[in-house]
């Protein structure tokens, strides 16, 4: 009897992954590569298993599968590079527009909070946050 993972198992995996990402958001830079490696492992595992069934050793099957995956990634990058480079200017302009909109939203929110709470106005929250953002963004020009 061939049993495969059903939708309930996959929903459980997705929910537990989202829960772990929520719990580990402080160390997300460490969790995301691990999850990506896990996804790639399960994606490549059937090909490796098939090579094992055809008589290859575990080491050579893993090397062939991994090498094929890296070769496929390199071919995709080579094919997509011209398209990505032609659209990079548009993406940069869009990113600048979104950052500017987010900054404006933050300033309006701070002004609204200062209008409602006098202790925030006395603390010059809006001015302090704006200065910190300006200082931080001096090093990152878009």
N, C-alpha and C positions, 0 to 999 in steps of 0.2 A: 504494500500500500504506500503510495507516494504522497507524503503530506507536505504542504507548503504553507507558508505564513498567510493567514487570512487578514481581512481588513481590521479586525479587532486588535490583532497583534501589531499591525502597522500604526494604528491610532494610538495604542499604548506606547510605542516607541517614540512617535512624534510628540505626544504629551509629556513623556518623561524627559525627552531632549529639551523641550521648551522650558520645563520646570528646572532642569539643571542649568540651562543658560540664564534663567532668572536668578537662581541661587548663586551662581558663580560669575555674575556680571563684573565683579571687581577683577577677576582674573580671566576675563573673556579672551584676552590675547593668547592665553595658554590653552583654553578649552577648544576654541575654534579650529586650530590646526589638528588637534587630536580627533575631533569629530570629522573633519575633512578626510583625514587618513583612514578613519573607520569606514566612511562611506566608500572611498576608493577601494579599500580592501574587499568589501562585500560586492562591489561592482566587478572587480577583477577575479574574484574567487572562482566563479564558474569556469572561466577560461583556463585557469590554473588546474582546476580539478579535471577538466577534459584532457589536458595534456598529461596529467598523471595517469589517467586511464589508458592513454595511448603508449605508455611505457617510459615516459621521461622521468628523470629523478625529480624530487621536490625542488632542489636547488635550480636545476636547469629550467623547469617549468615556471618557477617564479621569475627567473631572469628573462625568459622569453616573453612572458606576460608583461612584466614591468617595462622591459625595453620596447615592446610594441606600444604600450600605453604612452610612454615618453615620446616615441616617434610620432604617434598620432597627435599628441599635443603640439609638437614642433611644427608639423604640417599645418595644423589648424591656425597656429599663430602666424606662420608664414603666409597663409592664404588671407587671413583677416587683417594683417598689418597695413596694407594699402588703404583699406576701408576705414580702419580705426584712425590712421594718421590724417585722412581727409576730413574726418568728423571731429577731430580733437579740438579745433578752435571753437566749434559750436558748443561742445560739451563744456569747455572752459568758460564761455560766456554764460551758459545756463547755470553753471556752478556759482559764478560770481553773482548772478541775479538772485539765486536762492539764498546765498549767504547774506546779501544785502537785505533781502526781505526778512530773513530771520533776525538780523540785527535790528531792523526797524520794529518788528513785532516785540522784541525784547525791550526796546526803549519805551514803546507805548505801554507795555505791561508794567514796567517799572514806574512810569509816570502815573498810571492808574492806581497802583498800590500806594505810592506816595500821597496821592490825593485822598485815599481812604484812611491811611494810617499815618498820623502825624509823626510818630517816632521814626518811621522810615524816612520821612522828609528831613527831620532833624539830623539823621545819620547820613544824609546825602547819598542814599543808596544808588539812585540812578546815575549820579555823577561818578561815584566810585566804580560801579560796574562798567560804565562806558570807558573810563580811563583804563581799567584793567584789560578790556577787550581791545582797545586801541593799542596798548602796549604789547599785548600778545600778537596782534595781527601785523605789527610792524615787521616781524620776522617772516611772515607767510604772505607774500604778495601773490595774488591770483592774476 
